[in-house]
Amino acid sequence: MDQYERQNREQQTVNLAEIFLQQSARLLETQAAAARTVMRTQARSLAAFGGPDISCLYAHDDERQFSDLLKTSADHAVSLMRQTNETVRQFQQIFNQLVRQQTTQLTEQIRTSADEIRQRTQEVQQLVREATQQTAQQFRGATEQALQGSGADERARSQVPA
């Protein structure tokens, strides 16, 4: 759900940016048309007072070309923005996939290391057990020898006439 919401917000942002670009182009077109109309009116007023008639410089053909330029520019900007967003989205997908793969590999390495540590710990425990048993056996043997030796000394003392 989180990824869906994020994509939805991104799409809304893209849509708002597209609307902003298209409306800005329309606003510029409207302002240019208004400025052209004012300039044409000024040129005709100048001609009415005996000046040269330069109102043909502000003809409708130029207005149409300017409108086409604005529309084409806005459409191109929207197209570039869509391509950029798609590229960023693909990059994010690839990056997320790479992070998932790296995380999986790292997790597997940690598991393998933990298994090796567990196995080595068990081996050391077994060695400690064996060493403990061997030491205990050696201690028992030494104790028995000591007890046998002390028993022989006592027998020897008891057999020696005083």
N, C-alpha and C positions, 0 to 999 in steps of 0.2 A: 504494500500500500504506500509505503514511504517513497519508493522509486516512482510509482505512478503519480503521486502528488508532485514530486520534483519535476517530472517530465511535463505535467500539466502546467505548472508555474512557468517553466521554460517556454512552453508553447505560447502561453498567454503573453509573456514578455516579447516573444518574437512577433506575435500578432500585433501587439501595441506598437512596436517599432515600425512594422510595415505600415500600419495605419498612419503613424506619425509622418513617415516619409512621403506617403502618397498624399496626405492632406497638406503637407508643407509644399509639395510640388503644385498642388491646386491653388494654394494661397499665393504662391509666387506668380503663377499664371494669371490669376485674377488681378494681383497688384500690377503686373506688367501691362495687362490690358487696360487697366485704369490709367496708368502713366502714359501709355500710348495714346489713349483717347484725349487726355489733357494736352499732350504735346501736339497732336493733330489740331485740336481746337486753337491752341496758341499759334500754330503755323498759319491757320486760316485767318485768324485775327490779324496777324502780321501782313498777310496778303491783302486783307481788306483795307489796311492803311497804306497800301502801295508797295509793300515789300515783296520779295520773291515768294512764290507759293511752294513751300517745301513740305506741304502736308502729305505728298506722295511717299516721303521717306517713312511714314508711319502707316503703311498699307496693311491690309488684312493678311496678305501673303506672308509678311514677316511675322505677324502675330501667330499664324498657323505653324510656321517653322519653329518659333520659340516654344509654342505649346508642345509640339512634337518632341523637341529637344528635352523639355522638362519631363514629359511623360516617359520618354525613353530612358532618361537618366534615373528617374525614380524607379522604373521597372528593373533597370540594371542593378541599382543599389539593393533593391529587395531581393533580387536573384542572388547577388553576392552574399547578402546576409543569410539567406536560406542555405546556401552552399557552406558558408562558414559554420553555421549552427550544426549542419549535418556532419561536417568534418570534426567539430568539437565533440559531438555525440559519439561518433565512431572512435575517436581517440579515447574518450572516457570508457567506452566498452572494452577496448583493447587494454587500457591501463588496469581496469578492474579485473579483467581476466588474468593479466600478468600477476597482479597482487594475489589473486586467489591461488594461482599455480605456485608462486613463491611461498605463500603461507602453507600450502599443502606439503611442499617439499620440506620446509623447515619443521613442520609438525612431524613428518615422517622421520627426519633426522633426529629430532628430540626423542621420539619413541625408540628408535634404534639405539641411541646412546643410553637411554634409561634401561633398555633390555640388557645391554652390555654391562652396565653398572650393576644391575641386579644379579646377572650371572657371575660376575667377578666377586661380588659380595658373598654369594652362596659358596663359591670356591674357597674364599678366604675363611668363611665360617667352617667349612669342612676341614680345612687345614688346621684351624684353631682347635676343633674338636679332636682331630687325630693327635695333635701335639699334646693336648690336655690328657687324653687317654694314655699316650705314651709316657708322659711325665708321671701320671698316676701309677702306671705299672712299674716304672722305674723306682718311684717312691716306695711302693709296696715291696718290691724286691729288696731295696736297700733296708727297709724296715725289718723285713723277715731275716735278712742276713745279720742285721744288728741284733735282733732278738735271738737268733741262733748262736751268734757269737757270744753274747752275754750269758746265754744258758750254758755254753761250753765252759766259760770262765767260772761260773758258779759251780759246775760239776768238778772242775779241776780244783777249785778251792776246797770243796767238800771232800775230795779224795786225798788231798795233801795232809799228812799227819802233822799235827802241831806240836 
